[in-house]
């Protein structure tokens, strides 16, 4: 399992993930700073709002694309078959893949968060909580992308499916409001909000401006652990049930 983890990290270094993703984050942060300076009032707050949102989107998109493309490459080059031929369980294989991708995602996300702190200078405590929340969000997104990539096979389909589910999860609060407002769709919307993580509670740009709300930890950390375990279990089940 450690050899698989090391292989994924070496792939990340070879493909310059730790340069490309933070570099793109730095570019969007500079643009956010420019847009904030054009605001009529509260220029710093506007820059933080733009910057927090765009860095999160860049990190999520980068991680999803990287995981889906690399899993497809491992399948096409038959490296997955070589890994399965080792005296290693399917669970160990999935954990090794997830561990490598997750460490790469957390490293690139952490560098992006450091750049946000250096360029936009947000509230210190709010930045710490925002950064920790971004790491949890990326850990969950990595598990989702890995499951989609192994289950669907094709990189474009896996990436689009992952981003679609992510978008639905970011709209969880909207579905709950719909469930409360509409009697006909109440049960369907409520079930949908329970089946997907409440990512609308994660990585909120307002923390960078006004500081954190510690009540969110009660929702973010348990959800991250539970959904990552469920997605990895589904990946193991899918991998055991068929040949890639």
Secondary structure, DSSP 4 states (H G I P E B T S, - for coil): -HHHHHHHHHHHHHTTHHHHHHHHHHHHHHHHHHHHHTSSS-HHHHHHHHHHHHHHHHHHHHHHHHHHHHHHHHHHTTHHHHHHHSS--HHHHHHHHHHHHHHHHHHHHHHHHHHHHHHH---HHHHHHHHHHHHHHHHHHHHHHHHHHHHH--HHHHHHHHHHHHHHHHTHHHHHHHHHH-STTHHHHHHHHHHS--GGGSS-THHHHH---GGGHHHHHHHHHHHHHHHHHHHHHHHHHS--
